């Protein structure tokens, strides 16, 4: 294909249209008028020989070709941004880069505020765009990583990809305060007999602790599934259901009425949350700085107890955080096989456990 015959100015509207699936929303996203974006859509339809967006009732859907083009457009636009935004004399204090991060609502709740505070302090012109992870992010991991700056996921889903471990967490059980079938402690018999609410339930979308239950001989009777950790307690309140939630998130449940947090009646496999990125970002100085910011935010987390009550979030003083002052160069965070932080695996009666060693 001869690139000189292509209008690369159409790449930005193509990406916006495929993301928003709406001319009106895409125009608003780009700060353009609706007629201007409609004109771009018409040109794109002529180029691809495809409608790209087709009406279904009151909404628009992507055509099969458009669905294939979406991750390619994201990756292409990311590459263009990188090509024109890298500067040898990178200074976070003056950078205006936007980082697109795919993360669950759990990680956004636990780390988002701390990361945002660091950026406000040291890189006020930078911007984070958090977008939710979906099962397709894992199913299409190579394309997902090319189209985003990073993905936040626990170990067990991605392999052979550059990453930095951020923090470890435990799992707690959540039950309704009015659930009379549960006493002061949960028993393994409770787990067998009571109904459950799960976050994710498919071959590629699951929690490791849910798989651990099956390994322990328990087949949970799942009556509700929600692809949101923050929503899970609300599907437990007022019911006999049991749910599993991370300790750092359990420590933030004070504003949710009608639920209580209890330790699991077994030793849950610890969760190790990591930041994953495409190898093309490896030597990008801005990306390396961003990775260290997430590493600092993760190090500032205080490990929660088995019931989530002792977990809290703290910010280390700047001079103790290990990250240089505004604008100073930084080393990359400890990565698998690099630096001083490693993961040691050990066998326990409940499965594989991991200890973060610094």
Beta strands, then each sheet from edge to edge (+ up, - down):
strand 1: 53-56
strand 2: 59-62
strand 3: 98-103
strand 4: 127-132
strand 5: 150-154
strand 6: 163-169
strand 7: 171-176
strand 8: 195-198
strand 9: 221-225
strand 10: 243-246
strand 11: 259-263
strand 12: 271-276
strand 13: 301-302
strand 14: 312-313
strand 15: 342-348
strand 16: 351-357
sheet 1: 1+ 2-
sheet 2: 4+ 3+ 5+ 12- 6+
sheet 3: 10+ 7- 11+
sheet 4: 8+ 9+
sheet 5: 13+ 14-
sheet 6: 15+ 16-
end
